[in-house]
């Protein structure tokens, strides 16, 4: 009789923290470039607006405002989740044999599996909420970009009119 695998299925590491070039980056971090040495700096978003010394060149640097998760974070998390998904898909289907197990053990395992299932469902809800929030943000940025393009077109037309007017002889 084979022993059931009572361990949870292999899952991706927590996406709350990833490693990029040997530096731990979280969703809360502001990742920016030092204006003096062009080195990459990582500061928690609570440090936005503060002046700190660059850890690479020791020059004072003002931490920019937090603009959401950094591109580094999003790329690393995406890669990490993609690898975990590919690994999970390559795995062989698991079989479970609980024959002959004492009822107490079966009940404990049933409760644990139900707890894990609820946890996964909550994580899925949270992921969907993040997706919806990101879609809303993306839509706002698209509208803002459209407004900026409209303003740019208007300013170019005004500049052309000014240049044209300045090239005409005065009456």
PyMOL CGO cylinders between C-alpha atoms (Angstrom):
from pymol import cmd
from pymol.cgo import CYLINDER

trace = [
    CYLINDER, 0.00, 0.00, 0.00, 1.49, 3.35, -0.99, 0.3, 1, 1, 1, 1, 1, 1,
    CYLINDER, 1.49, 3.35, -0.99, 1.72, 6.13, 1.53, 0.3, 1, 1, 1, 1, 1, 1,
    CYLINDER, 1.72, 6.13, 1.53, -0.35, 9.22, 0.67, 0.3, 1, 1, 1, 1, 1, 1,
    CYLINDER, -0.35, 9.22, 0.67, 1.55, 12.39, 0.14, 0.3, 1, 1, 1, 1, 1, 1,
    CYLINDER, 1.55, 12.39, 0.14, 0.28, 14.56, 2.99, 0.3, 1, 1, 1, 1, 1, 1,
    CYLINDER, 0.28, 14.56, 2.99, 2.36, 17.55, 1.95, 0.3, 1, 1, 1, 1, 1, 1,
    CYLINDER, 2.36, 17.55, 1.95, 0.79, 20.44, 0.08, 0.3, 1, 1, 1, 1, 1, 1,
    CYLINDER, 0.79, 20.44, 0.08, 1.53, 20.54, -3.62, 0.3, 1, 1, 1, 1, 1, 1,
    CYLINDER, 1.53, 20.54, -3.62, 4.72, 22.34, -4.56, 0.3, 1, 1, 1, 1, 1, 1,
    CYLINDER, 4.72, 22.34, -4.56, 4.02, 26.01, -4.94, 0.3, 1, 1, 1, 1, 1, 1,
    CYLINDER, 4.02, 26.01, -4.94, 5.86, 29.09, -6.06, 0.3, 1, 1, 1, 1, 1, 1,
    CYLINDER, 5.86, 29.09, -6.06, 7.80, 30.97, -3.43, 0.3, 1, 1, 1, 1, 1, 1,
    CYLINDER, 7.80, 30.97, -3.43, 6.04, 33.94, -1.96, 0.3, 1, 1, 1, 1, 1, 1,
    CYLINDER, 6.04, 33.94, -1.96, 5.68, 36.70, -4.52, 0.3, 1, 1, 1, 1, 1, 1,
    CYLINDER, 5.68, 36.70, -4.52, 5.90, 39.30, -1.78, 0.3, 1, 1, 1, 1, 1, 1,
    CYLINDER, 5.90, 39.30, -1.78, 9.67, 39.34, -2.09, 0.3, 1, 1, 1, 1, 1, 1,
    CYLINDER, 9.67, 39.34, -2.09, 11.89, 38.52, -5.06, 0.3, 1, 1, 1, 1, 1, 1,
    CYLINDER, 11.89, 38.52, -5.06, 15.60, 38.73, -5.67, 0.3, 1, 1, 1, 1, 1, 1,
    CYLINDER, 15.60, 38.73, -5.67, 16.98, 40.90, -8.45, 0.3, 1, 1, 1, 1, 1, 1,
    CYLINDER, 16.98, 40.90, -8.45, 20.73, 41.11, -8.93, 0.3, 1, 1, 1, 1, 1, 1,
    CYLINDER, 20.73, 41.11, -8.93, 21.29, 39.93, -5.37, 0.3, 1, 1, 1, 1, 1, 1,
    CYLINDER, 21.29, 39.93, -5.37, 18.95, 42.56, -3.87, 0.3, 1, 1, 1, 1, 1, 1,
    CYLINDER, 18.95, 42.56, -3.87, 15.65, 41.66, -2.23, 0.3, 1, 1, 1, 1, 1, 1,
    CYLINDER, 15.65, 41.66, -2.23, 12.85, 43.71, -3.80, 0.3, 1, 1, 1, 1, 1, 1,
    CYLINDER, 12.85, 43.71, -3.80, 9.26, 43.81, -2.59, 0.3, 1, 1, 1, 1, 1, 1,
    CYLINDER, 9.26, 43.81, -2.59, 6.12, 45.25, -4.12, 0.3, 1, 1, 1, 1, 1, 1,
    CYLINDER, 6.12, 45.25, -4.12, 6.44, 48.18, -1.69, 0.3, 1, 1, 1, 1, 1, 1,
    CYLINDER, 6.44, 48.18, -1.69, 9.90, 49.26, -2.88, 0.3, 1, 1, 1, 1, 1, 1,
    CYLINDER, 9.90, 49.26, -2.88, 10.82, 52.27, -4.96, 0.3, 1, 1, 1, 1, 1, 1,
    CYLINDER, 10.82, 52.27, -4.96, 13.52, 51.23, -7.43, 0.3, 1, 1, 1, 1, 1, 1,
    CYLINDER, 13.52, 51.23, -7.43, 15.34, 54.17, -8.99, 0.3, 1, 1, 1, 1, 1, 1,
    CYLINDER, 15.34, 54.17, -8.99, 18.64, 55.27, -10.46, 0.3, 1, 1, 1, 1, 1, 1,
    CYLINDER, 18.64, 55.27, -10.46, 21.16, 57.45, -8.62, 0.3, 1, 1, 1, 1, 1, 1,
    CYLINDER, 21.16, 57.45, -8.62, 21.56, 60.67, -10.64, 0.3, 1, 1, 1, 1, 1, 1,
    CYLINDER, 21.56, 60.67, -10.64, 25.26, 60.79, -9.73, 0.3, 1, 1, 1, 1, 1, 1,
    CYLINDER, 25.26, 60.79, -9.73, 26.56, 57.27, -10.41, 0.3, 1, 1, 1, 1, 1, 1,
    CYLINDER, 26.56, 57.27, -10.41, 23.55, 55.76, -12.29, 0.3, 1, 1, 1, 1, 1, 1,
    CYLINDER, 23.55, 55.76, -12.29, 23.54, 52.88, -9.79, 0.3, 1, 1, 1, 1, 1, 1,
    CYLINDER, 23.54, 52.88, -9.79, 20.26, 51.13, -9.01, 0.3, 1, 1, 1, 1, 1, 1,
    CYLINDER, 20.26, 51.13, -9.01, 18.84, 51.92, -5.58, 0.3, 1, 1, 1, 1, 1, 1,
    CYLINDER, 18.84, 51.92, -5.58, 15.99, 50.26, -3.69, 0.3, 1, 1, 1, 1, 1, 1,
    CYLINDER, 15.99, 50.26, -3.69, 14.14, 52.03, -0.86, 0.3, 1, 1, 1, 1, 1, 1,
    CYLINDER, 14.14, 52.03, -0.86, 10.84, 51.15, 0.84, 0.3, 1, 1, 1, 1, 1, 1,
    CYLINDER, 10.84, 51.15, 0.84, 8.02, 53.41, -0.33, 0.3, 1, 1, 1, 1, 1, 1,
    CYLINDER, 8.02, 53.41, -0.33, 7.85, 54.94, 3.16, 0.3, 1, 1, 1, 1, 1, 1,
    CYLINDER, 7.85, 54.94, 3.16, 11.15, 56.64, 2.25, 0.3, 1, 1, 1, 1, 1, 1,
    CYLINDER, 11.15, 56.64, 2.25, 9.64, 58.52, -0.71, 0.3, 1, 1, 1, 1, 1, 1,
    CYLINDER, 9.64, 58.52, -0.71, 10.62, 62.20, -0.57, 0.3, 1, 1, 1, 1, 1, 1,
    CYLINDER, 10.62, 62.20, -0.57, 13.49, 61.65, 1.88, 0.3, 1, 1, 1, 1, 1, 1,
    CYLINDER, 13.49, 61.65, 1.88, 17.07, 62.51, 1.04, 0.3, 1, 1, 1, 1, 1, 1,
    CYLINDER, 17.07, 62.51, 1.04, 19.43, 59.58, 1.61, 0.3, 1, 1, 1, 1, 1, 1,
    CYLINDER, 19.43, 59.58, 1.61, 23.04, 58.92, 0.74, 0.3, 1, 1, 1, 1, 1, 1,
    CYLINDER, 23.04, 58.92, 0.74, 23.53, 56.60, -2.23, 0.3, 1, 1, 1, 1, 1, 1,
    CYLINDER, 23.53, 56.60, -2.23, 24.87, 53.27, -1.00, 0.3, 1, 1, 1, 1, 1, 1,
    CYLINDER, 24.87, 53.27, -1.00, 27.16, 53.15, -4.04, 0.3, 1, 1, 1, 1, 1, 1,
    CYLINDER, 27.16, 53.15, -4.04, 28.66, 56.65, -4.32, 0.3, 1, 1, 1, 1, 1, 1,
    CYLINDER, 28.66, 56.65, -4.32, 27.60, 58.20, -0.98, 0.3, 1, 1, 1, 1, 1, 1,
    CYLINDER, 27.60, 58.20, -0.98, 26.12, 61.28, -2.72, 0.3, 1, 1, 1, 1, 1, 1,
    CYLINDER, 26.12, 61.28, -2.72, 22.80, 62.64, -1.39, 0.3, 1, 1, 1, 1, 1, 1,
    CYLINDER, 22.80, 62.64, -1.39, 19.79, 61.45, -3.39, 0.3, 1, 1, 1, 1, 1, 1,
    CYLINDER, 19.79, 61.45, -3.39, 16.09, 62.25, -3.02, 0.3, 1, 1, 1, 1, 1, 1,
    CYLINDER, 16.09, 62.25, -3.02, 13.91, 59.14, -3.12, 0.3, 1, 1, 1, 1, 1, 1,
    CYLINDER, 13.91, 59.14, -3.12, 11.20, 59.61, -5.78, 0.3, 1, 1, 1, 1, 1, 1,
    CYLINDER, 11.20, 59.61, -5.78, 7.50, 59.11, -5.07, 0.3, 1, 1, 1, 1, 1, 1,
    CYLINDER, 7.50, 59.11, -5.07, 6.15, 55.56, -5.07, 0.3, 1, 1, 1, 1, 1, 1,
    CYLINDER, 6.15, 55.56, -5.07, 4.46, 54.89, -8.41, 0.3, 1, 1, 1, 1, 1, 1,
    CYLINDER, 4.46, 54.89, -8.41, 3.34, 51.30, -7.78, 0.3, 1, 1, 1, 1, 1, 1,
    CYLINDER, 3.34, 51.30, -7.78, 5.40, 48.13, -8.09, 0.3, 1, 1, 1, 1, 1, 1,
    CYLINDER, 5.40, 48.13, -8.09, 8.63, 48.63, -10.01, 0.3, 1, 1, 1, 1, 1, 1,
    CYLINDER, 8.63, 48.63, -10.01, 9.20, 47.12, -13.43, 0.3, 1, 1, 1, 1, 1, 1,
    CYLINDER, 9.20, 47.12, -13.43, 12.02, 45.03, -11.91, 0.3, 1, 1, 1, 1, 1, 1,
    CYLINDER, 12.02, 45.03, -11.91, 9.63, 43.58, -9.35, 0.3, 1, 1, 1, 1, 1, 1,
    CYLINDER, 9.63, 43.58, -9.35, 6.89, 42.86, -11.88, 0.3, 1, 1, 1, 1, 1, 1,
    CYLINDER, 6.89, 42.86, -11.88, 9.31, 41.21, -14.33, 0.3, 1, 1, 1, 1, 1, 1,
    CYLINDER, 9.31, 41.21, -14.33, 10.92, 39.03, -11.66, 0.3, 1, 1, 1, 1, 1, 1,
    CYLINDER, 10.92, 39.03, -11.66, 7.58, 37.98, -10.15, 0.3, 1, 1, 1, 1, 1, 1,
    CYLINDER, 7.58, 37.98, -10.15, 6.18, 37.20, -13.60, 0.3, 1, 1, 1, 1, 1, 1,
    CYLINDER, 6.18, 37.20, -13.60, 9.19, 35.05, -14.43, 0.3, 1, 1, 1, 1, 1, 1,
    CYLINDER, 9.19, 35.05, -14.43, 9.02, 33.28, -11.06, 0.3, 1, 1, 1, 1, 1, 1,
    CYLINDER, 9.02, 33.28, -11.06, 5.31, 32.51, -11.41, 0.3, 1, 1, 1, 1, 1, 1,
    CYLINDER, 5.31, 32.51, -11.41, 5.74, 31.37, -15.01, 0.3, 1, 1, 1, 1, 1, 1,
    CYLINDER, 5.74, 31.37, -15.01, 8.48, 28.92, -14.00, 0.3, 1, 1, 1, 1, 1, 1,
    CYLINDER, 8.48, 28.92, -14.00, 6.36, 27.58, -11.13, 0.3, 1, 1, 1, 1, 1, 1,
    CYLINDER, 6.36, 27.58, -11.13, 3.40, 27.10, -13.47, 0.3, 1, 1, 1, 1, 1, 1,
    CYLINDER, 3.40, 27.10, -13.47, 5.53, 25.24, -16.02, 0.3, 1, 1, 1, 1, 1, 1,
    CYLINDER, 5.53, 25.24, -16.02, 6.94, 23.02, -13.29, 0.3, 1, 1, 1, 1, 1, 1,
    CYLINDER, 6.94, 23.02, -13.29, 3.45, 22.26, -11.97, 0.3, 1, 1, 1, 1, 1, 1,
    CYLINDER, 3.45, 22.26, -11.97, 2.21, 21.40, -15.47, 0.3, 1, 1, 1, 1, 1, 1,
    CYLINDER, 2.21, 21.40, -15.47, 5.10, 19.00, -16.04, 0.3, 1, 1, 1, 1, 1, 1,
    CYLINDER, 5.10, 19.00, -16.04, 4.37, 17.06, -12.85, 0.3, 1, 1, 1, 1, 1, 1,
    CYLINDER, 4.37, 17.06, -12.85, 2.74, 13.68, -13.00, 0.3, 1, 1, 1, 1, 1, 1,
    CYLINDER, 2.74, 13.68, -13.00, -0.82, 13.39, -11.72, 0.3, 1, 1, 1, 1, 1, 1,
    CYLINDER, -0.82, 13.39, -11.72, -0.83, 12.43, -8.08, 0.3, 1, 1, 1, 1, 1, 1,
    CYLINDER, -0.83, 12.43, -8.08, -2.84, 9.56, -6.70, 0.3, 1, 1, 1, 1, 1, 1,
    CYLINDER, -2.84, 9.56, -6.70, -4.11, 9.31, -3.16, 0.3, 1, 1, 1, 1, 1, 1,
    CYLINDER, -4.11, 9.31, -3.16, -4.59, 6.05, -1.32, 0.3, 1, 1, 1, 1, 1, 1,
    CYLINDER, -4.59, 6.05, -1.32, -6.13, 6.37, 2.11, 0.3, 1, 1, 1, 1, 1, 1,
    CYLINDER, -6.13, 6.37, 2.11, -7.31, 2.76, 2.46, 0.3, 1, 1, 1, 1, 1, 1,
    CYLINDER, -7.31, 2.76, 2.46, -6.84, 1.35, 5.91, 0.3, 1, 1, 1, 1, 1, 1,
    CYLINDER, -6.84, 1.35, 5.91, -6.11, 4.68, 7.57, 0.3, 1, 1, 1, 1, 1, 1,
    CYLINDER, -6.11, 4.68, 7.57, -7.63, 5.38, 10.97, 0.3, 1, 1, 1, 1, 1, 1,
    CYLINDER, -7.63, 5.38, 10.97, -10.73, 7.62, 10.89, 0.3, 1, 1, 1, 1, 1, 1,
    CYLINDER, -10.73, 7.62, 10.89, -9.03, 10.26, 13.08, 0.3, 1, 1, 1, 1, 1, 1,
    CYLINDER, -9.03, 10.26, 13.08, -6.16, 10.59, 10.60, 0.3, 1, 1, 1, 1, 1, 1,
    CYLINDER, -6.16, 10.59, 10.60, -8.58, 10.82, 7.68, 0.3, 1, 1, 1, 1, 1, 1,
    CYLINDER, -8.58, 10.82, 7.68, -10.58, 13.53, 9.47, 0.3, 1, 1, 1, 1, 1, 1,
    CYLINDER, -10.58, 13.53, 9.47, -7.43, 15.55, 10.29, 0.3, 1, 1, 1, 1, 1, 1,
    CYLINDER, -7.43, 15.55, 10.29, -6.29, 15.31, 6.67, 0.3, 1, 1, 1, 1, 1, 1,
    CYLINDER, -6.29, 15.31, 6.67, -9.77, 16.25, 5.38, 0.3, 1, 1, 1, 1, 1, 1,
    CYLINDER, -9.77, 16.25, 5.38, -9.79, 19.35, 7.59, 0.3, 1, 1, 1, 1, 1, 1,
    CYLINDER, -9.79, 19.35, 7.59, -6.26, 20.30, 6.45, 0.3, 1, 1, 1, 1, 1, 1,
    CYLINDER, -6.26, 20.30, 6.45, -7.18, 19.87, 2.77, 0.3, 1, 1, 1, 1, 1, 1,
    CYLINDER, -7.18, 19.87, 2.77, -10.31, 22.00, 3.27, 0.3, 1, 1, 1, 1, 1, 1,
    CYLINDER, -10.31, 22.00, 3.27, -8.23, 24.68, 5.00, 0.3, 1, 1, 1, 1, 1, 1,
    CYLINDER, -8.23, 24.68, 5.00, -5.72, 24.68, 2.15, 0.3, 1, 1, 1, 1, 1, 1,
    CYLINDER, -5.72, 24.68, 2.15, -8.54, 24.84, -0.39, 0.3, 1, 1, 1, 1, 1, 1,
    CYLINDER, -8.54, 24.84, -0.39, -10.08, 27.88, 1.37, 0.3, 1, 1, 1, 1, 1, 1,
    CYLINDER, -10.08, 27.88, 1.37, -6.64, 29.53, 1.46, 0.3, 1, 1, 1, 1, 1, 1,
    CYLINDER, -6.64, 29.53, 1.46, -6.14, 28.95, -2.27, 0.3, 1, 1, 1, 1, 1, 1,
    CYLINDER, -6.14, 28.95, -2.27, -9.61, 30.32, -3.00, 0.3, 1, 1, 1, 1, 1, 1,
    CYLINDER, -9.61, 30.32, -3.00, -8.82, 33.45, -0.97, 0.3, 1, 1, 1, 1, 1, 1,
    CYLINDER, -8.82, 33.45, -0.97, -5.53, 33.86, -2.83, 0.3, 1, 1, 1, 1, 1, 1,
    CYLINDER, -5.53, 33.86, -2.83, -7.37, 33.52, -6.15, 0.3, 1, 1, 1, 1, 1, 1,
    CYLINDER, -7.37, 33.52, -6.15, -9.87, 36.20, -5.05, 0.3, 1, 1, 1, 1, 1, 1,
    CYLINDER, -9.87, 36.20, -5.05, -6.99, 38.46, -4.06, 0.3, 1, 1, 1, 1, 1, 1,
    CYLINDER, -6.99, 38.46, -4.06, -5.26, 37.88, -7.40, 0.3, 1, 1, 1, 1, 1, 1,
    CYLINDER, -5.26, 37.88, -7.40, -8.48, 38.73, -9.29, 0.3, 1, 1, 1, 1, 1, 1,
    CYLINDER, -8.48, 38.73, -9.29, -8.85, 41.90, -7.21, 0.3, 1, 1, 1, 1, 1, 1,
    CYLINDER, -8.85, 41.90, -7.21, -5.27, 42.89, -8.08, 0.3, 1, 1, 1, 1, 1, 1,
    CYLINDER, -5.27, 42.89, -8.08, -5.97, 42.23, -11.78, 0.3, 1, 1, 1, 1, 1, 1,
    CYLINDER, -5.97, 42.23, -11.78, -9.13, 44.37, -11.68, 0.3, 1, 1, 1, 1, 1, 1,
    CYLINDER, -9.13, 44.37, -11.68, -7.29, 47.16, -9.84, 0.3, 1, 1, 1, 1, 1, 1,
    CYLINDER, -7.29, 47.16, -9.84, -4.46, 47.03, -12.39, 0.3, 1, 1, 1, 1, 1, 1,
    CYLINDER, -4.46, 47.03, -12.39, -6.95, 47.16, -15.28, 0.3, 1, 1, 1, 1, 1, 1,
    CYLINDER, -6.95, 47.16, -15.28, -8.52, 50.27, -13.79, 0.3, 1, 1, 1, 1, 1, 1,
    CYLINDER, -8.52, 50.27, -13.79, -5.08, 51.87, -13.34, 0.3, 1, 1, 1, 1, 1, 1,
    CYLINDER, -5.08, 51.87, -13.34, -4.14, 50.96, -16.91, 0.3, 1, 1, 1, 1, 1, 1,
    CYLINDER, -4.14, 50.96, -16.91, -7.36, 52.52, -18.22, 0.3, 1, 1, 1, 1, 1, 1,
    CYLINDER, -7.36, 52.52, -18.22, -6.65, 55.71, -16.25, 0.3, 1, 1, 1, 1, 1, 1,
    CYLINDER, -6.65, 55.71, -16.25, -3.11, 55.89, -17.63, 0.3, 1, 1, 1, 1, 1, 1,
    CYLINDER, -3.11, 55.89, -17.63, -4.42, 55.34, -21.16, 0.3, 1, 1, 1, 1, 1, 1,
    CYLINDER, -4.42, 55.34, -21.16, -6.89, 58.20, -20.73, 0.3, 1, 1, 1, 1, 1, 1,
    CYLINDER, -6.89, 58.20, -20.73, -4.14, 60.40, -19.27, 0.3, 1, 1, 1, 1, 1, 1,
    CYLINDER, -4.14, 60.40, -19.27, -1.89, 59.55, -22.21, 0.3, 1, 1, 1, 1, 1, 1,
    CYLINDER, -1.89, 59.55, -22.21, -4.66, 60.46, -24.65, 0.3, 1, 1, 1, 1, 1, 1,
    CYLINDER, -4.66, 60.46, -24.65, -5.12, 63.80, -22.86, 0.3, 1, 1, 1, 1, 1, 1,
    CYLINDER, -5.12, 63.80, -22.86, -1.37, 64.43, -23.02, 0.3, 1, 1, 1, 1, 1, 1,
    CYLINDER, -1.37, 64.43, -23.02, -1.32, 63.69, -26.75, 0.3, 1, 1, 1, 1, 1, 1,
    CYLINDER, -1.32, 63.69, -26.75, -4.28, 66.03, -27.29, 0.3, 1, 1, 1, 1, 1, 1,
    CYLINDER, -4.28, 66.03, -27.29, -2.51, 68.78, -25.33, 0.3, 1, 1, 1, 1, 1, 1,
    CYLINDER, -2.51, 68.78, -25.33, 0.71, 68.13, -27.27, 0.3, 1, 1, 1, 1, 1, 1,
    CYLINDER, 0.71, 68.13, -27.27, -1.14, 68.49, -30.59, 0.3, 1, 1, 1, 1, 1, 1,
    CYLINDER, -1.14, 68.49, -30.59, -2.75, 71.71, -29.35, 0.3, 1, 1, 1, 1, 1, 1,
    CYLINDER, -2.75, 71.71, -29.35, 0.59, 73.16, -28.19, 0.3, 1, 1, 1, 1, 1, 1,
    CYLINDER, 0.59, 73.16, -28.19, 2.29, 72.25, -31.49, 0.3, 1, 1, 1, 1, 1, 1,
    CYLINDER, 2.29, 72.25, -31.49, -0.51, 73.96, -33.42, 0.3, 1, 1, 1, 1, 1, 1,
    CYLINDER, -0.51, 73.96, -33.42, -0.14, 77.05, -31.22, 0.3, 1, 1, 1, 1, 1, 1,
    CYLINDER, -0.14, 77.05, -31.22, 3.64, 77.02, -31.69, 0.3, 1, 1, 1, 1, 1, 1,
    CYLINDER, 3.64, 77.02, -31.69, 3.22, 76.76, -35.46, 0.3, 1, 1, 1, 1, 1, 1,
    CYLINDER, 3.22, 76.76, -35.46, 0.81, 79.72, -35.39, 0.3, 1, 1, 1, 1, 1, 1,
    CYLINDER, 0.81, 79.72, -35.39, 3.28, 81.75, -33.30, 0.3, 1, 1, 1, 1, 1, 1,
    CYLINDER, 3.28, 81.75, -33.30, 6.14, 80.93, -35.66, 0.3, 1, 1, 1, 1, 1, 1,
    CYLINDER, 6.14, 80.93, -35.66, 4.02, 81.80, -38.66, 0.3, 1, 1, 1, 1, 1, 1,
    CYLINDER, 4.02, 81.80, -38.66, 2.92, 85.08, -37.08, 0.3, 1, 1, 1, 1, 1, 1,
    CYLINDER, 2.92, 85.08, -37.08, 6.48, 86.03, -36.13, 0.3, 1, 1, 1, 1, 1, 1,
    CYLINDER, 6.48, 86.03, -36.13, 7.68, 85.51, -39.70, 0.3, 1, 1, 1, 1, 1, 1,
    CYLINDER, 7.68, 85.51, -39.70, 5.09, 87.91, -41.19, 0.3, 1, 1, 1, 1, 1, 1,
    CYLINDER, 5.09, 87.91, -41.19, 6.10, 91.53, -41.53, 0.3, 1, 1, 1, 1, 1, 1,
    CYLINDER, 6.10, 91.53, -41.53, 4.57, 93.84, -38.96, 0.3, 1, 1, 1, 1, 1, 1,
    CYLINDER, 4.57, 93.84, -38.96, 1.80, 96.19, -40.29, 0.3, 1, 1, 1, 1, 1, 1,
]
cmd.load_cgo(trace, "trace")
